[in-house]
Amino acid sequence: MKDTVVCIGDSLTFGYPFDPDESWVSRGAIDVPDAPVLINRGVNGDTSLKILRRFRRDVLRFDPAAVILTVGTNDACMEIDEDVFMDRIAQCCEIAMEAGIECVIGLPIPALDGLIEDNLSVLRQALKHYCEAQGLKMIDFYTPFMTHGTDRMYELFVDGVHPSDLGYQIMSDTFSAFLKLYVK
């Protein structure tokens, strides 16, 4: 196995409102002794279109074993059509697979804003179906947030969209569990 994994996405991958050292990418590898080198290519405000445009530059140049693509919240905010969103995701995955890079999809966390979450839930479902149809691995960041309890969900966010310190810890715990299976 190559020793590099690129994590590409939006501000939730970057680690906003903190910095990349506080992201799920950085935190997630701490508990995994044999973790691959993780490269955080999260960019605040990115959408599936912006990620598709920078995918070759930000992923292929590292010649990683895998790419973890986690995106959707900004697309949901912009009410991007599900088919358009999924076409962009499929193009990113095709670029990766053509280069011999495993593509892993990260399911976006919930949003506390009802309209954003309604749109995001459609995209999340489409991502699940795509992973099943393509036989891709998936990291479910959504479910651990939901199991925290809806009456305490506010503790996991700084603004209803971006995770708090506790929210990033839940994401990193989820990522660590994935990495432990990945490196076996």
N, C-alpha and C positions, 0 to 999 in steps of 0.2 A: 504494500500500500504506500502511495506517496504520502508525504508527511504534512500536507497543507490542505486546509479547508477554507474556502472563501465564504463569508457570510455577507450577502448583499441584500439591501433593503432600504427602508426609509428611516425616519428619526427613531423608531422603536428598536431598530438594529443599531443605530449610531449610539444610543444611550441618552437621548435628550429627555429631560432638561439638564442632565448631568453631562458627563463626557464619556468617551469610549471606554475608559478604564472602569466605569461603573455599569457598562452595558451587560446584557446577558451573554454576549460573546466572550468578554473578558472574564466575567465572574464564573461562567459555566465550566471553564476548563480547569479551574483551581482544584476541584475535587477529583480530577481524572489524571492520574499520574502519567499515563501513556497517551495523553491527548495529542492530536496532530497540531501543527502550527495553525493558529486561527487568525485570519485576516478579516478585519472589520471594514466593510465597504458600505456601511450605512450612510445615507445622506439625508439630512433633514429636509422634509417637504417633498421627497421623491414620490413619484407615481410609477405605475407599471410601464408607462411610455418612457419616462426618463431612465428607468433601469434598463429597459430594452436598448435604448440608445447608447448607454455606457457599458453594457454587459461584456462585450468583447474586451474592451480596454481594462475593465476592472476585475475580470475573472480570468480570461484566457492567458493573460501575461504572467500569471502566477503558476500556471500549469498545475492546478490543484487536483487532488483525488476527487474532491466533491465541492459542490456549491450548495449553500443553503439559501434559498430565495424566500424572503419573508416580506410581503408587501400586501397592501389592500386598503389600509385605513384612509390614506389620502384619496385613493380612487373612490372610496365610498363617500367621502366628504364632497367630492366633485360630481357624484352621481354618474360615474362612468358605467356604461352599459356592460352587463355581465359578459356578453359575447366578445366585445372589444377587449375587455380585461383579460379574459381567458386566452384570446388569440396572442396577446403579448406574453403571457406566461408560457404558453406553448412554444413560442418562438425562442424565448430564453432557454427553455429546457432543451429544445432541438439543437441550439448552438452548443450547449454544454455537452450533450450526448455525442454530437458529431466530433467533438474534440476529445472524446473518451473520458469525460468528467461526469461523475454521478450527480444527478440533480435531486435535491431534497427540498421539499416544500414546507415552510413554516406557516402554520395557521395563525392568522392575526388574533390578538387578544380582543376581548369585547370593548365596546365604547359605551360610556354612560349616557351619551346623547341618543335618544330614541331613534331619530331619523338616521343618524350615521350608523347606528347598530343595525337598523332594518336593512340598509343598503349593504353593510358589511356582512351580515348573515347570509345574504344571497351569494356574495363573492366567496365566502368561506365554504358554503355548500358546494359551489362549483369547483373550488380547489380540491375538496375531498373526493368528488366524483372523478376529477382529472387524475388524481394520484391513484385511485383504484383502477381506472381504465388503463393507465400507463404502467402500473406496477411500480410506482415511485414511493420512496420512503417519505414519511410526513412527521413533522414535529408539531404536536398539538399544544400550542401555547394557550388556547382558548379555554379548554376544560378545567385546568388548574385554577384559573381565575374564577370560573363559575362555582367551583366546589368550595371556594373561600366563603361563599354566602352572599346572597344579594343584599342583605341588610348591612353588610360590612364591606361591600364592594368599593365604596369611596376610599377606603384605606389603601387601596392598591393603585390609586391614581393621584397625580398632582393637579390635573385639570380635566379629568373625564376621558382623556384620550391617551395621555402619556403616563407611563407607570411611575409610581413613587419608588422609593428605595425598596420597600417591601414588594412591590409589584415586579421590579427587576430581579429581586431575589427569587421569586416564584418562577419567573422565566428562566433564570439561570439554573435553578434546580431541575427544571424540565429538560433543559439543554444538557446538563450534566448526565442525567439518566440516559438520554439519547446517546451521548458520546461514549458512555461506558459500554453500551451495546455495539456501537460502531467500531470501537478499537479492538474488539474480541476477534 
